[in-house]
């Protein structure tokens, strides 16, 4: 059953009119939807093309007509995920105005919202080890856009005296790693909502760079 779009709780101490905080389900083809469910259930290594085709209700030759192989399916899903979170992060930074502190807080919150609201596709980042070198580099290039956005925000914060960061690249990697790890433990039926977790991580991240937590 498709999950309803995640929206901020009404009592959240954050603006309610910013669209990047509403996470709609990703639009995927039936084949990719079936593959995502199969990978989530068995892991990439444990899933077979036959499993995916059966779940999608198509023949294996039909699957190969649309995707070269199982790795091609994984790449398509991973690219969709990284592009979606990068767009959301950019929207969040743009919505923050000129304040690096708010830009950084929004960016972290946006990434964690993706990880908690789309755990099925977000967890695929951990399957990066299964990609061939060419595909891994292509994915890394996409991910670099998100890393660069974060680095730009951190740099602006340091230059304006808002952050106490001595290693911008290292801090950026640590922050993204922290955010991405959420997809490995978060459960939709757990005690916290996606927005509660994202606001909590926003506060952690702001404290980590020496900023005062603020909307």
C-alpha positions, 0 to 999 in steps of 0.5 A: 500500500502506498504511503501517504505524503509525509507532512509536518506535524501541526505543532512543529516549531517550523514554518508550515508553508515550505513545500520541500518539507512535504515528501511525495511518493516517488514516481517509478515505472512498474518494473522499478517499483517491483525491483525496489520492493525486491531489493528491499526484501532480499538485498541486491545480492540476494534478489534475482532478475526472475524475482523482479520479473515475477513481482512485476508480472512480466517475463524475464525477456520483457525485463531485459528489453527495458533494462540491460541487467540487474545492475542497470536496474539498481543504477536506475533506482540509485540515480533516481534517489540521489537526484530526488534528494539533491533537488529537495536539498537545493529547494530547502537551501533556497527557501532559507534565505541568506542565512548560512545557519538556516541554509545548513539546518534546512539542508540537513533536515531535507536530507533526513526527510528523504532518508526517513520518508523514502527509506526503501530507495534511500537504503540502496546507497549501501549497495554501492559496492555492487556497482561496476567502476563506470556506474560507481563513478557516474553515481559518485558524480551525481552525489558530488552535487549534494556534497558541493551544495553542503560545502558551499553552505559550510564555507559561507557559514565559516566566512561569516563567522556563523560556524566553527569548522576547521575542515569543511570537506571532512565535516561535510562528509561526516554530516552526510554520512550521519544523515544517510545512516538514518535509512539503515535504522528508521522504521515507519512504524517506529515511535518517531515520525520522519519530521521529528527525526529530521528536526532532531538531526537538524539540531545535532548538525547545527550544534556540531558546527558550532551554530545555534539551532534555529529555524 
